Amino acid sequence: MFRPRSTISIAGASAAAVCLCLVLASATSPQSDKLKLEDLIARHLEAIGKPEARAAAKTRLVNGAVKVTLRIGRAGLIEGKAVIASASPKVRYSMGFTAPNYPSEQMAFDGQKVTTSFLPNGNRSQLSQFLEQQSLPLKDGLICGALSSSWAFLRLEQLQPQLQYKGVTKVDGRPLHEVSYRGKKGSQDLKVSVFFEPETFRHVLTTYKFQIAARLGVGPNDSTRIGESYYTITEEFGDFRVVEGLTLPYKYKLQLSAETSRGTTLLDWVLSVERISNNEVLDDKLFKIDRVS
């Protein structure tokens, strides 16, 4: 287990102030002669692209083929198309499928409010439910990583999150730099960890963990006990390529694991990117989702 090496709350009024806070926060660490948090962030941004290339990309449109796989219970696979549209801080991830009971998965943030889609039966999918309860991944631009121009690590001054560098952690035998992320506002129950490759400083993994404590039924006379529920969302990124001076992933896997009193669910959505374009004109209506999916 690695001990925290630096903790910060990014609240500077300028880049210089942010860097100063980062330096001061990490100076007291016993590992201060090794990688510091501000160095990790700087190298990650360099890994995406030069400052002028990052600044030039105001919007981003990502298109590709997507496959959703149910791995536990009634195993199955559905293929479809996906689009990620972003215009910082706005983002929308849309997946469309041919299955009548599961025609789409939609999630969006319009700069003010998070919205997600409903299924034809009037209910939300488990992924939609998660993001409705825990809006931070969409509000802070964590979801979709650098595939979105709203990516949180491009906007740290604006977002002012609390970051904690935890050193190099092994994930499935793979050593990665781990940074815990806590939003300035929102639920403190959501545990977010962001991981970067030591060699390239590319963002390759994010995990979101949320636990709901055991509780009684919702009715006034309902004494039914509902057990604890555990939800984990994992994002994985790979197959990095250069697009208009930016190094971005062409493979994106989103996985939801849910353990509830109703059973266990494990779902994968794998996006194979076919095209990325920057500075497309995007209508603001794109970032709002109607009730019907």
Secondary structure as UniProt FT lines:
FT   STRAND          6..9
FT   HELIX           15..27
FT   TURN            30..33
FT   HELIX           37..48
FT   HELIX           51..56
FT   STRAND          59..70
FT   STRAND          76..87
FT   TURN            88..89
FT   STRAND          90..99
FT   TURN            100..101
FT   STRAND          102..109
FT   STRAND          114..116
FT   TURN            120..121
FT   HELIX           126..133
FT   HELIX           136..139
FT   TURN            140..141
FT   TURN            143..144
FT   HELIX           145..147
FT   TURN            149..150
FT   HELIX           152..154
FT   HELIX           156..159
FT   STRAND          162..171
FT   TURN            172..173
FT   STRAND          174..182
FT   STRAND          191..196
FT   TURN            198..200
FT   STRAND          203..212
FT   STRAND          215..216
FT   TURN            220..221
FT   STRAND          225..226
FT   STRAND          229..243
FT   TURN            244..245
FT   STRAND          246..260
FT   TURN            261..262
FT   STRAND          263..278
FT   HELIX           284..287
//
